[in-house]
């Protein structure tokens, strides 16, 4: 369950105020009648009123207003991904989730830094078709091309090291998977953006970049530092329980391989950037993407939520109508 117009729910705070105003108003009328004609006039005016009907009328009216306010907030329950035709360029983001991305060059680690930069990128390229690939020694589509950035962020939020059991880092596999993910039924420019520390242990990323250079451009964001950092090993509760060591028992220092990332981008007509605390590289990347040719893309996905407001709107109207129909006068028998 979610609310599309969540801010409308704040209107519910007005209901206690309405009840209080109603009670205060009734008391003021009672006092005014007493001042004008004494207690006899006040008793005469109140004699024909049914307090139980008055309370019921108020309750039905308040319930009706509450239902209509919640309906105004547009509750949505359940959703589905549907294929739509969109206009924009195609951007597939590949995110390295190998163990080395837990190194602490950036707070709290490289992976979280990369995820923050991806979110910053999304916020500045509205309307583009974006997809997400995660990779280690294997690569998988985490989110197909979509213009639904809310759905994209949902898929991004759950990404973590360990969700792919395969060890190592194979950027070639990520490039191959991106080639499969682009829509070939579109004239829009295609771009792949790789967030990684560049420590490729398997595959041949340069050959893959050369293979697809005429189909899509590749931009790289190097997440890490040349001096490197050790790779923490954490217990299930998140506490660091040591650092990764090689077969000789020596501490492993994970370093940024910027040279490889620069070569990949150069071969594939892209640009290689370094991740920085101020995210200046994202601003440059945004300008690169905004300069791409747009085009219609079929097969892009959008998450459609099922509207549930009607199940609250009609009862709200019914309660309001019943409240207006109820008379506050007592019913006398002939």
HUZISUL-V647309 format. One record per helix or strand of 3 or more residues. SS is the DSSP state (A for helix, B for strand). FROM is the first residue (numbers start at 1). LEN is the number of residues. Records with the same first field share a line. If there is no record, write none. Layout:
# HUZISUL-V647309
SS = FROM-LEN  FROM-LEN
This chain:
# HUZISUL-V647309
A = 6-42  51-22  99-4  110-14  149-9  171-11  205-8  258-10  280-11  310-16
B = 75-14  90-7  129-7  139-8  190-7  217-6  232-3  240-4  272-3  295-13
